[in-house]
């Protein structure tokens, strides 16, 4: 990792009330496909609240938390950013 100081930039896009998507992943058996249980969280006071909710509801499942700039992050124009976790169905996984 590399860290460096940067100048303040007015071109930063800020999203005051993002929607969070929480994806819980579970694999019934090692050779089975992954099952997805996805949730949308709105009106969160912070990313920490969304992360805490995900941890509380994971019940031992792997999970991914994403932040979105829209209330319907599944749309083609939505921008999502991963805040925590990795999708186990993505290629080149080494888990």
N, C-alpha and C positions, 0 to 999 in steps of 0.2 A: 504494500500500500504506500502511496505517496500523498502527503498533505502539503498544501501551500496556501499562503494568504492571497486573497484576491481583492480587487477593488469593488466597491458597491456598484451594482449595475441596475439601472432603471428598466432594463429589458427583461427582467425576471418575471415570469408569469406566476402569480400567486392564486391559489384556489382557496377561498375562505371556508367553504363548507363541502369538502370532498365526500363522495360516497365511498365506502370501503366494501370490498368484496372479500369474503373469507371462503376459502376452498378447503374443505376437510377431505383428505384422501385416505382410503383404506383398501388394503389388498387382502381378500379373504384367505388366500393361501399363496405361497411363493410363486407358483406358475399361473396364477389367475390374473385377470385384468384388474386394474385399479378402479375402485368405485369413488365417485365424486358426490359430495354433499355441499352445495354452494349456498351462501347466504349474503344478502346485502344489508349493510349497516348504514343508516342515515342518522342525522342529528347527533353525531358523536361530538363530544367536546374537544377531542384531540386524537391523534394517532395512537397514543398510549391507551386510550379507552378501547379502541378497536382491537389492539394487540392483546389487551387484558381479556376482552370478551372471547377472543379466539382461543386463548390459552385455557380459559375456564370451561369452554364448551368442546374442547378437542377430545376429551375422553380417551386419551392414548393414541389418537389418530395423528398422522402427519398433517400439517396445514400450511397454507400460503395466505398471506394478507396483502391485498392490493389496494391502492388508492386510485380513484377515478375522478375525472373532471366533469362527470355527468351522472345523473340519477339512474340512468340505464346503461351501465358499462358494457353490456353485450352488443351494443350498436356498432356499426362500422366506423363511425366518426369518434368513438370514445378513445380516450387516452388513458391507459392504466400503467401504474408504476408499482413494481413489487417492493413492498416494505419489509417483508419477512418470508422466509421459506423458499422452497423450490418445488416445482411441479414434477412429480415422479414419472409422468408419462412423456416428458420431453426427451428427445434423442440425446445420446451421449451422456446419460446419467451414469455415475459411478457409485451408486449407493448399493 
